[in-house]
């Protein structure tokens, strides 16, 4: 099934898929750890890219992710679960989501949780109020 699974999370202001003949590449726009906004509560658009190594290829796996407000444990986004087949000889399996107008109630730490076959992998980012001079 799975040996050691490694997941890298990249949170950014956006992502795009560029095609060159039959090859597709992900372009990440302005990766961040902290989103600054002049207003709290607020709605923000963002992209989440997750790169996974170590899952067995040629098989179906269950994937899903969510984003949780760490201050009140409220889930602000949930993708639900989907079964996806990992292509053979795919060393880097990439999941990317371009999310629009997510509601952020307060400034705090937010956690992204990626579920793969019932196992959780997590990373954090922050939303904070930008001070206006």
C-alpha positions in Angstrom: 0.0 0.0 0.0 2.0 3.0 1.3 5.5 3.3 2.6 6.6 6.7 3.9 4.3 9.3 2.6 5.7 12.9 2.4 3.3 15.8 1.7 4.4 19.4 1.0 1.8 22.2 1.2 2.0 25.5 -0.7 -0.5 28.2 0.0 -0.6 31.0 -2.5 -2.7 33.8 -4.0 -3.4 31.7 -7.0 -2.4 28.9 -9.3 -2.6 28.2 -13.0 -2.2 25.2 -15.2 -0.1 25.8 -18.3 -0.2 23.4 -21.3 2.7 22.9 -23.7 1.7 20.3 -26.3 0.7 17.3 -24.1 2.5 18.3 -21.0 0.9 20.3 -18.2 2.7 22.4 -15.6 1.4 24.1 -12.4 2.3 27.7 -11.9 2.0 29.0 -8.4 1.3 32.7 -8.0 2.8 34.5 -5.0 3.2 31.8 -2.3 2.6 33.0 1.2 2.6 31.9 4.8 0.6 34.9 6.0 -2.4 36.5 4.3 -2.7 40.2 5.3 -6.0 41.9 4.9 -7.2 45.4 6.0 -10.6 44.0 7.2 -11.5 41.2 9.6 -13.8 39.4 9.1 -13.1 39.1 5.4 -13.4 36.9 2.3 -10.2 35.8 0.5 -9.4 33.9 -2.6 -6.4 31.6 -2.4 -4.9 28.4 -3.9 -3.7 25.3 -2.1 -1.2 23.0 -3.8 -0.3 19.7 -2.2 2.6 17.6 -3.5 2.5 14.0 -2.4 5.3 11.4 -2.6 5.3 7.8 -1.5 1.8 6.6 -2.4 1.5 3.4 -4.4 0.9 4.1 -8.1 -1.6 2.3 -10.4 -4.1 2.1 -7.5 -7.1 4.1 -6.4 -6.7 6.1 -3.3 -9.2 8.2 -1.2 -8.3 11.9 -1.1 -9.9 15.0 0.5 -8.8 18.1 2.3 -10.2 20.8 4.5 -9.2 24.1 6.1 -10.0 24.7 9.8 -9.9 27.9 11.9 -7.6 26.9 14.8 -9.1 29.5 17.2 -12.7 28.0 17.1 -12.1 24.7 15.3 -14.6 25.7 12.6 -14.1 24.1 9.2 -14.2 26.9 6.6 -13.7 24.6 3.5 -14.2 20.9 2.9 -13.6 19.2 -0.4 -15.2 16.0 0.5 -13.6 12.7 -0.3 -12.9 11.5 -3.9 -11.3 8.3 -5.2 -8.4 9.0 -7.6 -6.0 6.7 -9.4 -2.4 7.6 -9.2 -0.7 7.2 -12.5 2.1 4.6 -12.8 5.6 6.0 -12.4 4.3 9.2 -10.9 6.9 10.3 -8.3 5.1 13.6 -7.7 1.4 13.5 -7.3 0.0 17.0 -7.2 -3.4 18.1 -5.9 -4.3 21.8 -6.5 -7.4 23.8 -5.6 -8.2 27.4 -6.6 -10.6 28.6 -3.9 -12.7 31.7 -4.2 -14.2 33.9 -1.5 -13.5 31.8 1.6 -14.8 33.4 4.8 -12.2 34.2 7.5 -13.9 35.3 10.7 -10.9 36.3 12.7 -7.1 36.6 12.5 -5.4 33.4 13.6 -3.7 30.2 12.5 -5.6 28.1 10.0 -4.8 24.4 9.3 -5.0 22.5 6.1 -5.6 18.8 6.5 -5.1 16.4 3.6 -6.6 13.0 4.1 -5.1 10.1 2.1 -6.7 6.7 2.7 -7.8 7.8 6.2 -4.4 9.2 7.2 -4.1 12.9 8.0 -1.3 15.3 6.8 -1.3 18.9 8.0 0.2 22.3 7.6 -0.6 25.8 8.8 -0.9 29.3 7.5 -2.1 32.6 9.0 -4.6 35.4 8.3 -3.9 38.7 10.0 -5.1 42.2 9.9 -2.8 44.5 8.0 -2.1 47.7 9.9 -2.8 50.8 7.8 -0.3 53.6 8.2 
